[in-house]
Amino acid sequence: MTSSNAARLDPAFTALPYEQLGDAALQRARDLGATYADFRFELIAGQTIATRDRELEAVTNTETTGYAVRLIHKGAWGFASGVDFTPDAAAATAARAIEVAATFAALNSEPVELAEEQAHTGTWISRYEIDPFQVDDAEKIDFLLGLAETALGSGKVQHMMARLMQVKECKYFAGMDGSRIAQQRVRLQSDFQAVRIDPSTGAFESMTPAAPPVGRGWEYCASQYPFARHAEEIPELLEEKMASPSVEPGRYDLVIHPTNLWLTIHESIGHSTELDRVLGYEANYAGTSFATLDKLNTLQFGSPVMNVTGDRVAEHGLSTVGFDDEGVEAQTWDIIRDGVLVGYQLNRQMALKQGFGRSNGCAFADEPGHVPLQRMPNVSLLPSETDITLEDLIGGVEDGIYIVGNNSWSIDMQRYNFQFTGQKFFRIRGGKIDGQLKDVAYQAKTTDFWNSMEAVGGPSTYVLGGAFNCGKGQPGQIAPVSHGAPAALFRGVNILNTSKEAGR
Amino acid sequence: MSEIPAILERVLSMSKADACIVIGARRSTANVRWANNTSTTNGLAESEDLVIISIIDERVGTIARNHFPDEQLEDLVRESEAACDGKPAAEDAMPLLEGDGTPPADWSAPPAATTLGVFRGFSEGLADLFGRASSTGMKLFGYAEHETTTYWLATSSGLRKRYTQPAGKVEITGKSNDYLRSSWTGQVTTTFTDLDLEGMYAKLEQRLDWSKTMLKLEPGRYEVLLEPAAVADMGLYQMYESAARDADEGRTVFSKPGGGNRIGEKLMAGSVSLYSDPHEPDLEVLPFSLAMGSSSFQSVFDNGLETGRSEWVRDGVLRALITTRYWAQRTGAPGPVPFVPNMIMPGDGPSLDDMIARTKRALLVTSFWYIREVDPQTLLLTGLTRDGVFLIEDGEVKGAVNNFRYNMSPVQMFANVTEVGSSVPTATREFEIALCKFPAVRVRDFFMSSVSEAT
């Protein structure tokens, strides 16, 4: 499979001897009796730029290169990583992985076996226009400081923190089965936070545009996302928010914008349908799930308008790849159909053991030294087929709140009880926006919340949101993931007043 | 593997910048993870890092690499210098700290490494526990990790520093076969020879036994006995939100209305003290600052700054906030007060058993999870109780209670402390890396905001 993208694999990556190292490692694994082995080589370049008010705070440039051998020997996993780029060292790493498997085989009560996947060969590159690593730092710093100047120049905010993060991930995967896959993807996140302080009382509020991170290049900042407009509008919105009434706690109808709803999808649907959580693999850390296997095809997860897919193919998605870190080709599948739980996120081991057949390709490791885990695909709530607009949704609410932008989030270890705040809260009265509110949090049980969803907006309301830093596993790993969502209408959701929660 | 101390010297000798800071690290880790009484993943890794920070006309250029063969060093040095181009001068620019160029005696000694051998006795003990758990209807989940990291710092201003940081921990979750009862315990260890696996297992059994009676309670304000892991995660969250600059700028719970910060104010109960100290016995940590990038929390210009004991809170009074050299100079604050990666809450009070025995009615909380900031104004945090909430009445544990979501600021929590137990080395849950010593504490009016059905 080759991408239609014009971009090429980074020459700094293709200059590295990953093919020879992979051949040497896999040969040694085979010689030492491994029944399965794969070799993964990665070059991950990252840059973070932070500005604080009108000053540059920090620029860091990182590059992580290395490889790992993962194999099955005596029915147990063995994993070892290396950074020495000679065939002998790669072979020795394979031998270390064999030793690790032998050491832990005694702790293993079930032999590891994997679902079938045909061997793949090819190159895949994500879709972007301007490689952000080819853009001068000065241009990026000017971009961030320009946003700060716009907001601070209004005189309505005292502080502005702006940030840009960019990643280029180059990866080579080789399997003992013959797979040989090279991939490259680019992602970028930029956002800012404006802070307004009332010096007389010490009260303060902040606001961000909650700009989605994306699998795009510098074009996202340069021309696609309206950062400058947000920098102009937010100081005034923040002034209005601080003067707005504190919310009266109680039950409200909510219209939730996709810039907020993506995170609720991530936490309550994305994590609860990870099969490794369901099976207890994360019980000591990230937690388990209420969406257990016995509920597959019967659990009314949400209302009939709820349709959710998992995919690793969405254009500009952060979890989008050509092939996962077990060599499985990217796919799209149903997780929730007409409100009913119908699917999970799989890797090859769980797919076979639980009788799902083929893996749907959710294995990912965040760096060469880490073991691939089952990580989240893009998990997205589908829009309605008819074009229900945002105005239609708001028009259907007599007395409620319209919530925009993600902020604080927390959910329990089985993914029942969540509590989220937001960036902007607008009062809805008689189907119309009527000023802002502050101190709002919504709290619910996952299935109650999604069953209270009366309507989803149409394609015109759809936004692909997401995060760079979803955490899971021990040792901890992070993963980038996108979540598409339309705006949606929920009835009778519990609203807390965060100031009252603090006992004030 | 390359020789980091020699690489640092070579980088400095190649540097054409006004000043140069080079940080090297070598990390050796071994880990094993298990679930449902069987091992799942494991790993053995050696890694190295090199950070080159070039400073030209107060502009900073920073690059970090984990792969830096000799023949590429010159290019990396030039790359970090080129990274200064087109940047404004750093706001926090200060002269680098000076040394006489003499390396410490162990500067070039081989770095310590960990091997799978560290788990030898432990994995046998664990296999035994798997067998015992299986035969009694319990499932074990958990993680063990051993890590040794050696850090080197060399600067063009003559600093040469090295430190070796051992770290390790074991965490075990025990669940009934139906996952409806759950308990957790953790222990910090740097050797794996001082582990009390039997004691950990006994605690899991005791808690699952207590959970045979399941009680339902409503949200509300409760007296709670928080085990050390729960206290530590709240204390650490507070420390990570305690930069002096953020407070002085008016945007944290430690800001004083009208300007400045609340140092000197009694914000917490008189029985509460919190400090960090790199030389705390058994919790020794890096005794100098290392920073790759600047923030309100740290400054690249402070690299190599000797750290010592910092009293954050003494007898309930806020005594210090994390302060860089730049911010101390700009505000005239006494300082700097560098971040230190450990935290201690002293306590020589009663044991947890004694605290339970003298309780009229309270909830005993094992640990917290998914702690996030809801409102920076009050440092209101939300989170969940996890793996064991128990109702104590008249000095006895009556049974397990449903989990709760709480909404509570650590500042308010420490203000509501009515009894401090005995401080012990503490494995934290939410924060993975910190070395801590915390006591169990009794807190009045802890706000459990809603019920969580999670088990």
Interface residues (C-beta under 8 A of the other chain):
Chain A: T48 A50 R52 E55 L56 E57 A58 V59 T60 N61 T62 E63 T64 T65 G66 A76 W77 G78 F79 A80 S81 G82 V83 D84 F85 R96 E99 V100 T103 F104 A106 L107 N108 S109 E110 D136 D137 A138 I141 Q158 H159 V195 I197 P199 S200 T201 G202 A203 F204 S206 L279 G280 Y281 E282 A283 N284 Y285 G287 T288 F290 G369 H370 V371 L373 S408 W409 S410 I411 D412 M413 Q414 R415 Y416 N417 Q419 T421 D439 A441 Q443 K445 Q474 P475 G476 N494 L496 T498 S499 E501 A502 G503 R504
Chain B: M1 T29 N31 V32 R33 W34 A35 N36 N37 T38 S39 T40 T41 N42 G43 L44 A45 E46 S47 E48 V60 G61 T62 I63 A64 R65 N66 H67 P69 E79 A83 D85 G86 K87 P88 A90 E91 L116 F119 S123 L126 A127 F130 K139 F141 G142 Y143 E145 E171 I172 T173 K175 Y179 S182 W184 E249 G250 R251 S255 K256 P257 G258 G259 M292 G293 S294 S295 S296 V300 W369 Y370 I371 R372 E373 V374 D375 P376 Q377 T378 L380 T382 G383 L384 R386 N403 R405 N407 S409 Q412 E432 D445 F447 S449 S450 V451 S452 E453 A454 T455
